[in-house]
Structure formats: C-alpha cells, structure tokens
Amino acid sequence: MDVYKSDKIRNVALFGHGGSGKTTLTEAMAFLSGITTRMGNVTDGNTISDYDKEEQKRKFSISTSVVPVEWNKTKINILDTPGYFDFVGEVEEAAGAADAAVIVVSGKDGVQVGTEKAWNRCEEKGLPRIIYLTEMDNADVNYTAIIENLHDLYGTKVAPFQVPIRDNGKLTGFADVVSQKAVMFGDKGKTSEGEIPGDIAGDVEGYRDSLLESVAETSEEFMEKYFGGEEFTDAEIEEALAANISDGSIIPVCIGSPVNLQGVNILLDEIVRYFPAPSARKISGTNTKTNEPFEADYDPSKEKTAYVWKTISDPFIGKYSLIKVCSGTLSTDDTMYDVQKENEERLGKLYVIRGNKPQEVPQLCAGDIGAVGKLGDVTTGDTLASKACPVEYPKTELSVPYTYERYRAVNKGDEDKIAQALSRLAVEDLTFKTVIDSANHQSLLYAIGDQQIEVIKSKLKDRYKVDIELSEPKVAFRETIRKKSDVEGKYKKQTGGHGQYGHVKMRFEPSGDMTKPYEFAIEVVGGAVPKNYYPAVEKGLMECVLSGPVAAYPVVGVKATLYDGSYHPVDSSEQAFKTATHLAFKEGFMKADPILLEPIINLKVTVKDQFTGDVMGDLNKRRGRVLGMNPDHKGNTIIEADVPQTEIYGYSTVLRSMTGGSGDFSFEFARYEQAPADVQAKQIAARADQVNQGEE
C-alpha cells in the first residue's frame, strides 16, 4: 500500500447495534475497493474483519478490526467494531482512534439500543457521523418511520441525503437529495442516473429545503443568497455540507444493501467528500519534561509522536501495537521513547494491517493508523515520542468491569499456565481483570458481562490448551460480637518429660472499630502471666481472628483483654499460652452474642425513565434500600441504592433483560451490616465443615 499524507486519510469507525451489518459493510467496501476478489460473509466465517476463531464460531465481532481501503486516491482506515455490549472496550478504543464514524442501522430493525449508544459515544468524542441504513433491499423496511424516529431522538440535524426508490417493493435505487437526481443500482456496485419517481418527489424536495436552510446558516453571504432566492452552486453546497458534517450540525442519512453491493460505493464517495482528514482535527498532549502542552494536531512538520490505541496478541501472527501517528512521520527503524515506561524502543518494520494480515510500509504519516511488531514492554495507552520531546497523550477511558465469576483450573497443576494465559489475553483486552481474593481463597474474573467471560474461557481452551470452570463467587462475610463475655482458657498436658501449661483469663467485647480485626489490652497485675508470654497471647489472637468460630469467616471489631491467668515455671511455653488463648477465644466469642456481617455495596444504576419502576421493583427483591433517584437530563434516571453483595451476582444479565440492554450499573463497597437471621443460618449451615475442620 502507498504512503498517504494526512489530507488523503480518513479514519472511520463503524458503530451500531449487534447484527446491524457492520462487518458485511466492511466486506463490501473491501470488495469494491479491490482488496478482495470475492465477498466473504459472517455466516461462512470468511470475512476480513472476523478472523478470530471465536468470532467465526459465534458469528459476531468480538474485537475491533482495521481494514484500510483505497478509494478516490484516499486511504480510508475502516475500524469495524463489535456491536455486542460486552465488548464495549473495543468500541471505546476505536472511538479514540477514529476521526469520524458511520452509525450502521438495520433498516429492518430500525433504531435500537446499540444505535443510541453509538450516537452518545460520537457525541462524547465529538465525532462527525453518517447514519447508514442497511438491509434496505428488504421490502418491509419503513424508511419514513425510521427517519421520524431519528428526528424524534436527535432533531432535524439528522438529514436524509438519500430516499429509497422501489419498484414493486424491490430496491432499485435512491433519490439524491443534494443533487436532486435519481441514482439507479446496477450489478456489482455500478450505478446510473435516472428520474426521481413522482411518489417520492415531494419528500425529496422537503428534505432538500431543510438541507439548504442549514447550508444558508454557514455564512452571512449564503444567508443573503438564500433569502434572495438565488440558487447555490454544487461546489458551495458541498463545501457548506462538509463544514456542517464536520462540526456535527448535520448528520446525513444514507441507504444501501451491502450484501447486494448497493449504495456502498456512494457511501465511500461521501466519506471521502464530507468526512474530515486528521489534519482538520485537534489533538494535544503534555511535554513531560517541560510540563507544557504539545499541540500535535496531526501536523507532519512537528516532532514524531504516536499513541498506542490497541494491541493485538495473536498466537499465530504475534504481537502488534496498533498506533495512530499524532505528529511527524514515522519511518522504518526509527528509535522512539515510551514515555510511560521510560524506555527507548526501536520500531523495526512498520505495517498496515488488514484484519490479521500485516503489510509492510516504509512510512506512516501524521494522522495515519498502522502497526509495529514486537515492541517489548509497550502496552495499550502508551505514547511513543522522542526522548528530547517526551509527549504524553491522555489514555482512552475504558469501561470498568463489574460482572464477576470465580474460576478454578479443571486440571490440577494448570494454575501457572492459566495465570500466564490470562495475562496474555489481558494485553489485548483491558476491560477484564483477575483478582486474587485471599480472604476467601478464590480467584475472580471480572468482565463487562457474562458473554465476555465465556469468550475468555473459550480462548483459554482453544489458544492455550488450559481449561477453567466457573462458579458463583464466595462473598466475604465477617464475624463479630455484640455483647461482653468473661472466660478462661487453660491448656494443660502432661507427658513423659516436660509438660505443657498455659492459663489465661480474658474478657471479650465489641471494640466499635470494624476496620480492624481486634484490639488487645493487658490488665494483668502481680505477674500472674509473665510479660514474656504476652506476645504469645496476641499471636494466638491473630490466628483466631483469621477464621471465626461461627462460620469460619474473618473476625472484626473485637476487643480482647487479658486480665489474669497463671503459669508453671517449668511447663509453661509460648505454644501453651497460644493454645490457651485459642480455647478462650472460641468460648468467649460464642458467649458474646456472635453475628455475621454481610458486605453492603453502593449501587448506581442508569436507566431510561420508562424502566425506572421495573428496576426499583427488582432492587426491592434484592433487599436493596433506594437512597435517591436523579435525572441525568438525557432521558435517563440514576438510581442509587445500598444492596447486599450476595444479591448482586448475575445483575448484569438481569438489568440488560429488563432494559433491553440500555441500562448500565456500577458499584463500590460501602460497609458491613448485620445479616438477617435467615441469611446467617444459610451461611452457617453451608460452612459447617470449615468450622469443624478449623480451616477454610
């Protein structure tokens, strides 16, 4: 592939609901631009984008793929993103690398939750966008209803550029609102001009009048011309529309059927015509040496800098760092400085990647997207710059995972292999993490949703030949007491030689501090227990609070006071006093009205207003206490509630089911509270074996 300058580059992300046709559109673009000789399809698992075995097996995209195509002497870097919500991290990374977006909407299904999420993401990133309606060859598509829905949601800045033309229900072309000409579809993406049918001529004229009003508003000169009844030239309209689309004041709606190659070439034309080149966008970082801002703005004349926006770590093709050049021009064998790791890295060869096929290039100019292989410790989010000008760019903010499962090795001895494999997978996907919960002796896998966890499990088996089993995690309960007790513990054992003797009298009571396992006080007088045995008593306490006598959970909030005891000048030992403390603790704890404490989380749920009642009802079933409801002024309500952690397992799936996938949630630990009697009884019964064995 040729080296392209910034003004001849377009970086375009494809967003949309799962199954709306993003990968099929990518495939059609690849075919029409000549980089493939036949169109693959998702069902057969032979598309450029979905090259991973998991994608081919599941028939949907899991990772963002880069497919650069050449069209009208312009390089278009297409970023084909997943539509399923579990893989939102891939979408967020692509949004950080793109300069514009095509929101793909199924004409058959209309506006869906994924459409709205894609729109919101473009709004957050300030991305110019085109809405592209696919599956328009379906006779049941109601184009007018979709446009009305889009207008209801986003206003009149959503502007139809193309109105479908049908003959007996069959899609034969479209009326071009801008040029007021009919474009008729032929074979393999070919088109011809025709006449706009009378039944849609009125609609086309109405859409064009609205469009020309927007054009007029771009300058005073155009406004005067418009009100003076003068016609705009084609060049004036194109220039004004490009400005309006770039600043987001106009969102074109285009149509087609990628599977039939209808309208895709026109979409490519409009991407080149209307979307901004990287050089028209802004990007700035910070020079970490001077702490001053560095306005990169994809300027080829400035210092070389690049941002690593994604990492591919494939067992077959190796590790590639996908970069976007923010300034300057990168060349083969350049030496760059990893600002985060503070290491110098020699780039070696530069590549552009089509799906999983790297193609070597000598240079990558400012604004271009490419890849570098085997970059040592470089990870996603790192900035590459020169050591003399160490610029750091802000990292893309990724969604935090809140869905979690416990995992274990199916085969004993695979634990290290699993840890290494998960570490490799985490290089590619930053939205999952592993947590070692030492308190409950379990390993946890956190992800965006259950589907992502299933994909990780499957990749472990297929790629790395290790198998894990998933189960519901144990929740970290705690044990404490509510009353006082006064007990003694005596350990006396006589053997052939020296015996064992330790004797303590202790009081146990609530300390009032649930952040600490225990407080230890000494009130011994007269040397009843020699000072050299005090550490042994405290060590015994330290061991006891690790696993309480009620349900073998860690103990918190206990004050233990040693006030008396006795010793034997020959038989007493540290071990004997430790054992005596164990006996005293168990008896004293059980006599002081022991209870179980359950962890309470603070849950925040963001849902559309119409789902508020359903979510509230579900939270009540989960023993939740609603603390407040606040509008976010975007048609959503943020519900805040305190919920026991035991009740939150599987919440991601339930919330998506209730809200059609539009609801989001987050949580954080709040505090411990006394568990209800039935919950305590269930926990005690479930952990009876651990209590009897004295171990977890």
N, C-alpha and C positions, 0 to 999 in steps of 0.2 A: 504494500500500500504506500502511496505517495505521502510525503510530509506536507501537512497543511498548516497554513498560517491561521492566526486567531480569527480573522474576519471570514474565513471559509470553514468554520467549525460550528456545529450545533450540538449541544449536549442535551438530549431529550429523554426524560424518564416516562415510562408508560405506567400509569397508575389505574386502579379500578378494582371493582369487586371481584372476588374469585370466580373464575369461569366466564368472565365478560369478553374474553378473546384477545388478551394482550399478547400471549405467545403466538397465536395464529397471525395476528397483525405483524409481529416481528418477522415471522416466517415469510409472509407475503412481501414485506419490504426487502428482505434479503433476496428473494427470488427476482423481484422486479429490478433490483439494482445490479443483478448479475453475479452475486457472490455464491449463489447456489443454482443448480441446473434443474432442480425439482423441489416442489414444496413438501416439507415434512408436515406431520400433524401430531397433535398431542396424544391421540388415541394409540397411534402406532409407536410412540416413544422415539421418534427420529427427528425432533426439531433441534435447531442450533442451540436454543436457549436452555431447554430442559435436558441437559446432558448427564446429570447425575442419576445414578441408578434409582435412588429414592423417588426422584421426580418422574422417571419413566414408569416406575412401579405404581405410583399413586396417581398419575395422570394430572398433576398440577405442579406449579412452580414452587420451589422452596427457597431458592437463592436468587439474588439479582444477577442477571447475566448481561454482559456488554456485547453488543453486536454492532460494530461500526460498518456503515454502508456509505457508498459514494453516490451522490445524486446532484446533477446540475453543477458539477465541478466543486461540490461542497461535501465535506465529510460530516455525516450525522452519526454521532455516538448514541445508539439506542440502548437505554437501560431498561431491560424487561424485568419488572419487579413482581414478587408474589402478591396474590390478592387475598390469601387467607390470613386472618388476623394474627395467628400465632407467629408469623414470620415478619412482623412489623419492623423489626430491627433492620432487615434487608431494605425495606422501603425507606426507612429513615436515612440509611447510609446513601441510598441513591438520590434522595431529595437533597442531600448535602453536596452531591457532586454535579447535579443537573443545573442547567440554566433555564429550562422550560419543561413543560410537561404536557403529555396528551392523556386526558382522562378518558379511558375507554369505558363505554356504557353499552351494555347489551340492549339492542333495540327491542328484543323480545321481552326482556325482564324489566327494562326501564331503570329509573334511578333507584339504587339500592344503598344499603348502609356503607358499603365499600366506596361508592361514588361520593357520598358525603364526607367520608374520612379522607378521601383523596383531595377533595376540594379544600377541606380545612388544612391539610398539610401544605397545599400550594399557597394558601393564604398566609400561613405561619412563615414560610420560606420566601414569600414574595415572588413566586414563580409565575411567569406568564403561562397561559394554558390554552389548549384547544380541547373541546369535548368532541369525541369521535364516537358516533353511533354505529356499532357493528350489527351483524345479522339482519341487515335491512332487506335482505332477499326474502325474509320470512313474510308471508302475506298478512300475518296477523299483527304486524307492528303498527302501533298507533303513533305516528310521528308527532301529530299535533298535541296529543296528550302528554308526550314526553317534554315537548317544548314548554307547554303550560306548567308542568311540574317544575321544570328548571327555573322558569320565571318566578313561580311562587317562592322557591327556595332562595334564589340569588338575584332576583330583579332583572331589569331589562338590559343589563350589561351582557347577559347571555344573548348572543346574536346569531340566529340561523344564517349560515353562509350558503347552505345547500338545502334544497327542498326536494324530496324524492319524487321521481316520475315513475308511475307504474302503468303497465298495460295488462289488464285482466288480473290484477293482483301481483304480477311479476315485476320486479325491479328492473327497469330498463335504462335509468339514468337519473340525472338530477338537474334542477334549475339552479344556476349560479346566481345568487342574489346580488353579488357585486357587479358582475358583467352583464347581467340580465340575458344570459344565453343558456340554452339547454345543452348539457353535456350527456351524450348517449354512450352507454357502455358497449364495448366490443369484446373480442376474445383476448385473453391473456393481458388484461390491463389496458388495452387500446381503447381510445375514445374518439368520438366525432361530435361535431356540433349539430344542433337541431333546433326546433322551435319549442318554446315553452307552451305546454298544453293550457287551454283556456281555463280548465277547472282549478288550476293552482296559480294562475297568473295574478289574481288578486292578493293571494297570500304573499307571493314573491314581492309584489310592489309594496305591500305594507311593511314587510321586513326591510326592504331597501330604504324606504323613507326613514325608518328608525336608525338605520346604519348611517345614512347621510347626515342626520342630525348629530350623531356622535362625531363624524368627520368634521362637521362645521365647528364643533366646540374646541377643536385642537388649536385654532388660532383666530385672531380678530379678522384677519384677511379672509379666511374661509367663511367666517360667520357672515360677513358682509356679502360675500359672493352667494351664499346660500339664500339669505333673505332677499337678495336682489334677483333671485330666480335664475342665476347663471348655473350652468352645469359644471361639475368638477371634471377635470381630466382624469384618465385612468391612472396616470402617474401620481397625481395629487391624492386620489383615493387610496392608492397602495401605500404611499408614504404615511398618510394620516393613520391608516389602519395598523401599519407596523408599529407606529408610536403608541396607539391606543392598546394594542395587544401586549406590547412590552411593559406598559405601566399597569396592565390589568384592568383597564376601564372598559375593554371589550373582550368577551370570551366567545370566540367563534364556535359554532356547532357544525361539524362536517359529518358526512354519512358514507357508508360503504358496506361491502361484504368481503372481508379479507379472504375468506375461503374460496371465493369466486374471483378474487383479484379485482374487485370493483371498487373504485374510488381511492385505492391505496396510493396510486401514483399521484393523484391530486393532493392527497394529504402530504406526501413527500414534498411536492411543489410548495405547499403552503408553509411547511416547516422551514424550508429554505427562505421563502419570501418574507414571512412575518415574524419568525422567532429571532430573538437577539443573538448575535455572536457573543462569545465570552467577553470580548473586549468592551462590550456595551454594559457589562455587569460590574459590580463593585465587590472587592474582597480585600480585607485588611487583616494584618496580624500585628504582633508586637516584637520588636527587636529586643531580645532578652539581655543583650549586652548594654544597651542604652536606655531600655525601658520606654522607648518611643514607638509610636505607631508606625507601621510599614504599610503604605497603600500600594498593594501589589496590582490589583485591578487588571490582571492578566496582560500586563504590559511586557512585551518581549525585550524591551531595552533595559529592564531593571534586573537586579540580582536574581540568580536562579533560586527558585523556591518551589516546593511541591508538597501536596498534602496526601497522605495515605488514607484513602477513604474506605478501602475494603481489602481483605486478604483472602486469597484462595489457597487452601492447603489440601491438595488432592493427592492420594497415594500414587496416582498414575502420571500426572503431569508435574507434580512437585508444588512448591510454594511460590506464589506470585503476590507481590504487593501492588495493588491497583492504585495508581496515583492520578491526581489531577494537577497539571502544571499551573501554578498560580502566577508565576512571573518568570521572565527569562526563557531560554531554550535549553532543554536538557539534551546532551549528546552521549553516545556510547562511551563508556569508560570514564565518565565524569566522577569525581570524588565529591560526595555530599556529606553533610553533617546532620546526624539525627539529633535534633535539638532536645527532645525528651530524654533520650538515652545517653546523650553527650558522647556519642561515638561517631567516628568517621566511617563512611560506607562507600566502597567503590561500586558504582552501578552496574558495570559489566554491560550486557546487552539490554537494549530497550525493545519492548514489544507492544503491539496492539493485540488484543485477544478477542476473537470471535467465539463466544461460548466458551469452549475449553481448548480452542486451537490458537496457540500463540504464533504471531507473525512478526518477524524481526523488522525493526525500522531504525534508521540511523539517528533520528532526532524526534523529540516531542516538543512542539512549540507551546507557548503560553496559551492556556485555555483548553489544551487537548487532554484527553484521557488515554492512559496507556498502562503498561505494567513493567515491573522489574522483577527478575527472578532471584531467589536465594539471597535476600537482604538480611542475613544474620539475625539480629535481635529486633529488627524493625517490626512494629505491630500497627494495627489499625488505629488511626488517630494521631500518629506521629507526623512531625513536619520534617522535611528534608530541605536544608538550606546550605549556605556556605558558613564555614567557621568564622569568617570575618564579619558576616552579617547573619547571625543566628535568629532567624524569624520563626516565631511560633504562631500557628493559627489555632483558633478555638476548636475544640473537639466537637464532633456532632453529638448532640444529646440523644441518647437511646432510651427506649422504654425500659422500665425496671421490672424484672420478673417477680411475680407473686404467687404463681402456681408451683406447688412443690410435691415431690414424691420421695419416699425412702427407696434407696436402691441397694441391692446386695449382689455379690458375684454368685452366679449359678454354680460355677466350679471353684472349689477351694484352691487358693494359690493364684487366682487371676487378679487379685486386688491391685497389685502394682501395674499390671498391664492395663487394667481399666482406668486407673488414675492417669497413666500416660496417654491413653487414647482420648479420654475426656479433655485433657489439656490440649491435645492437637485440635480437637473439634472446636474448643473454645477460641482458638486463634481465628477461625472463620466466623464464628457466631458469638458476638459479645453480649447477647441477650439471655444467655443461660449461664448459670454458675453452680458450682458444687460447694457444699458446706459440710464440714465435719462437725457433727453435734456430739461432742464428747460427753456432755451431761447425760444424754440418752443412748450413748453408744450406737449411733446410727449415722449413715451418710445420706445427705439430702441433695436432690437435684432440683434446682429452681429454674423455671422457664416461663415464657409468656402464656402458654396454655398446654393442655394435655396432648394435643397433636404434635407440638414441637418435642415434647418428651418422648413420644412414641417414635418420632423420626430419629432422635438421638440414640435411642435404644437399638433401632434397626441398623443405623450406621455403625454402631459399635460391633454388631454381629457380622455385618457384611464386609466392612472395611478392615476391621482389626481383629476379627475372629474371637471376640470375647462376648459373653452373654451376661446380662443383668436381669434380675427380677425386681419388679416394682411393687410397693405395698404402701398402705397408709402410714404416714409417719407417726411416731410416738410424740405426744405433746409433753412439754416439760412442766409437769406439775411440781409443786413444792409442799413440804410438810412443816407445820408449826404447831404451837400450843397456845391455849387461851387462858389457862389458869396456872396456879403455882403448885409445886409438889416438893416434898422433902423426903429423900430416900437415902439409903446407904447401899454401897456395893462392896462386897467382901469376896476376895478371891484367896482361897487357902488350899494348898495342895502339898501333900507330904509324900516324898519319895524316899529312896534309899539314902540319898545324900542330903544336900541342901534342899529345903522345901521352897514353896512359893507363897508369899503372903503380901497382900495389898488390901487396904481397907480405907474407903472414903465415905464421907457423909456430904451430900450435896443438895442444894436447892436448885430447882429449875423453874423459870418463869418467862413470860414474854419480854423480849428486850425492847420492842417497839420499833426496831430498825430492820425492815425486811430486805434491805440491801446487803446485809451481812448474815452469814450462817449462824454465828454465835458471838456472844461476849463472855469472857472468862474473868471471874472475880475470885479473889482469895481472902478469906476471913479467918484463917487458921491461927489459933493462939496456943502458946505453950509448947510449940514444937510437936503437936500431935501427929502431923505429917511433915517430915523434914523437907526443907526447901529444895533439896536436890531432886525430890520426886514431883515438884510442881510441873516441870516441863513434860513429864511422862503423863500426868493427868490431862494436860492440854492436848498432848498428841493423841491421847485416846479420844478426846472430844472431836478433834479434827477428823479422825477416822469415822466416828459415829455419824457426823452430820452429812457425810457423803451419801449415805443411804439410810433413810429413816426407817423406824420400826413399823410404820403404818402400811406403806405401800412401796417401800424401797426407793422413794424419791428423795432428792437432796433436801436438807433441812435449812430453814431460815428463821431469823427472828427469835432465837432462844438465848436467854442469859443463864449461865451455869455458875453457881457459886460453891466453891469448896470451902467448907467451914470447920470440918473436923475429920477425924479418922484415927487410924493407928498404924503402927509398923512393927516389924520384927527386926532386931539388929542384925540377924544373920540371913533370914529367909526373904526379906523384902528386896524387891528389884524394880527397875523401871517397867519391865514387862508385866510384873504382877500388878502394879498400880494402873497401867494401861488397861489391863483386863478388868480390874475392879471398876474403872471408870465406864467401860463398856456396859457392865451389868447395871450400874447406877443409872446411866443414860437411858437404857431401854425401859427400865421400870419407871423412872421419873417422867420420861416423855409420855408414856401411856397413861400415867396418872394425872397428867396436867391438861386433860381435855384436848387431845390432839385433833387436828383437822387437816384436810387437804386444801391447798390453794391452787386455783387454776389461772393460767395466764389470760389476761384480757387484752385484746388488740383494739386500737382505734382505727376504724374502717371508714374510708371515704369512697363513696360510690357516685359516679357521674352518669346520669341517665337523662334521656329525653323526658320532658314533662309528662307525657302521656303514660310513661311506665312507672311513675313515682309510686302509685298505690300498690302495684304488684311487688315492687322492691321492698317497700315498707312492710307489707304483709309477710314477705319471706324473712326479713330480718327479725320480726317478732317470733317467728317459728324457731329461729336460731338463738333465742334468748338474748337478742340484741336490745340495747337501750338507745333509742334515737336521741342524739344530742342537738341536732339542728338540721335545717334544710335551707339552702341558699341558692338563688338563681345565679347562673354564670353569664346571663344576658346574651346567651347564644342559643336559647331554646332548651337549655338543659337545667337540671336541678342537681346540686351537690348535696348528698345526704351524708351526714356524719353520725356514726354510731359506735358505741362500745359493744364488742361482741366477744364471747369466749372463743379462744383459739381452736378449741376442739370442734366448733361449729362451722369453721370456715373452710374445711377441707372440701375440695371439689367445687368451690364457689364460682370459679371462672366459667365452668360449663353451664352452671345453673343461670348465672347472670346473662350469658350470651343467649341462652334459650328464652329467657323472659323478655329480653330487649331486642331480639333479632340481630344480635351482635353489636349493637350500638353502645352498650354500657361499658364503662371502664371502672376499675377499682384499684385502690392502693391501701396498704395498712402498715402500721408500725406498732411495736409492743408498747402497751400503756402501763400496766401494773398487774399485780396478783390480787385476786379476791377469793374469799372462801367459796368453795364449790358447793353446789346444792347436795343434799343428802343422797339423792339417787345417783348422782354423778360420782360422789365419793364411794358409794357402795360398789358401783360397777368397776371403778379403778382398783379398789382394794381386792375385789374378787379376781380381777384379771391379773393382778401381780402377786397373788398369794405365793406362788412358787419362789419368786425372787426374795420375798420376805423370809420364807422358811429356809432358803439357802444362804441368806445373808449376803447375797450378791445380785448384781444386775444381770 
